[in-house]
């Protein structure tokens, strides 16, 4: 058993925690820590919560902040994830699309999507059609990662 543990220790990827609140389609919410890699697989820099949500994994490991339990949470029932910003950040994407989003549960959110799509795909409909399942809505102090399957409508502000 000790030998097996030593073998798997070399396979571990060092991670850091990022606090967030997940809101589910079942009307519940959960304060959690996401486990993020110091180096992302798909872009330079550290892994983000959006990277984890848009990964091919159906279930993602999270730490329940209240109990310190590790949970495997299914992504399909996530309505959105709320992320607070400690310091103002500038989005790295070029085109700002200010929007008003209505979710299936009736919640209304306002903010901006930032797109790096090619110039021939700069419309809001292109952004919603050609981006992955989870998308980042930038707010003033709080950002939301929205599950596109839980969006009722989006309109320009």
N, C-alpha and C positions, 0 to 999 in steps of 0.2 A: 504494500500500500504506500509506504514512504517513497519507494522508487517511482511509482506512478505519479505521485504529487510533484516530485522533482521534474519529471518529464513535462508535465503540463505547465509548470511555472515559466518555462522558456517561451511558451506560446501566448502568454498574457500580454495584452496591449495596455500600456499605461493610460489611464483615463483621469479626467477631472470632472467635477460635478457642476451642473448648471441648474439653478432653481427655476421652476415654472409651475404654473397652475393649469391643469388640464380640465376642460369642460367637456362632458360626454353628452351624447344624444339622449341619454336616459335622464337628463336634467341634473345629474350629480357632478361634483367636481372633486379634484384631488390635488393637493400640494405635493410636488415630487421633485426629485433630482434626476436629471438626465445624466447618463454617463457618456462623456464625449472624449474622443481621442485627441491628443495634442497635435496630430497631423491628419488632416482629412485625406481620404482616398481620391476624391474627385476634383480638388482644387488646392491651391497653396494655403497654408495656414491651418488653424485648428478646425476640427469638426464642429458643426453647429447643430442645434436642435432641428432645424429644417433638414439638414443632411440625414439625420437619423429617421425623421418621419418619412422622407422621400426615398429611403433605402428599400430594397426588395423584401425586407423582413416583415412578416405579418404581425409578429409580437415583438415588443421592445422591452428590455429590462429597465425598470425604473425603481427608485427608492422612495417609499412613502415617507415623507418628512415627519409625520406624526409618530409613526411606529418604528421607523428604520427598517421595515420589512422590504425585501426585494420582491417586486411584482413583475410578472410578464403580462403586459397590457396589449390587447388587440387594438390595432390602429383604426379599424373600420368604424368603430363607434365613437371615435374622437370627433367632437364638433369643432373645437379650436383649442389652441394652447396660448396662454397669456404669458408674455415675457416682459418683465420690467427692465428698464435701462438705467444703469447706475450713472452713466455719463452720456451726454448727447453724442450721437453717432451720425455720420453721413453715409447714406446708402452708397454702395459701390456700383450700382446700376445706373445707366445714363438717363433714360426717359422716365419722367414722373407721370403717373396716371392717377390723379385724385379721384377717389370713388366713395360711394355710399353702398354698403353691402347689407342685404337682409338675409339672415340665416333662416333655416327651416323652422326654428323654434320661435321666430318673430323678433329676435334681437337685431338691432340696427347698429352697424359699426361704420365709422368714417375714418379714412386715412388715405394712404397712397400705395400703389404698387409701383415698383421700379423695374423697368424692363431693359434687358440687353438683347432683345430679339433683333433680327436683321431689319433694316429699314422698310422692307416690303411687308413686314408683319408687326407694325407698330400700333394697330388698333386694339382697343380693350378686348374685343372678341378674340383676336389672335392671342393676346396674352393669356386669356382664360383657356383657350383651346390647346395651346402649345406648351404650357408649363406643366410640371408634375402635379400629382394629386394634392399636395399641400403647398400653399402659397403664403408668402409673408405680406401682411398688411402693416405698413409703418404708421404709427400714431405719434402724437406729441410726446408722451412720456412712456407709453406702453405700446408694445408691438403685439400683434396677434398672428399666429400661424393658423390659417383656415384650411379645413378639409373641403375641397371643392364639391364633394358629394353632399355636403351639408349646407350649401349655399342655395337660396331660393332665387335671388336676383342681385344684380350689380348694375349700378348706373354711375355715369360721370357726375362729379360734383361741380 
